[in-house]
């Protein structure tokens, strides 16, 4: 597991705090609350947990267990090439909250690697349904349908690592709520810095020190 039950509980509790604060502010403005909590909004101890998982545990796992993926991602035999360091870019990582009936339509992340870590079900945050659905490589979101592909629903604290260019979706939550930690990774390309700054969403990039 990437996260202990206690760490999952901490992240979920802090995400709820952030969403409650957003809800109060948006209610005053008459704006619908968004169920995304960005990395910068978390308390320092939760940020440390997220950094440890994404920058150490996941990268070490790729280096030790998935050398072919490592080479494809970074075109090198090192996860973090010399002279490069991992740095957060835009809003990722995020914790996303799905309420009963919520789901995420088929889409691609357009990044080299996406990491999804379910944070519940937990004793205080039960959930029915949920999970992530995947389609065969080459299937576009426009033609993806429920009758094909495969769904994965790992236990809380476990992670799914996959090519962010593969079409995937978030399955509907039947009961309770679903919390997931999610981020995408790509290798920084200085030539495309200006283009990247105009993209929606965020990711982790490797930037020169």
Secondary structure, DSSP 4 states (H G I P E B T S, - for coil): --S-HHHHHHHHHHHHHHHHHHHHHHHHHT-PPP-EEEGGGS-HHHHHHHHHIIIIIHHHHHHHH-HHHHHHHHSSSSSS-TTEEEEEETT-SEEEEE-TT--EEEE---SSEEEEEE---BTTB-EEE--EEE--TT--TTT--TTSSEEE-PPTT-EEEE-TTS-EEEPPEEEE-EEEEEEEEEE--GGGHHHHTTSSS-EEEEEE-
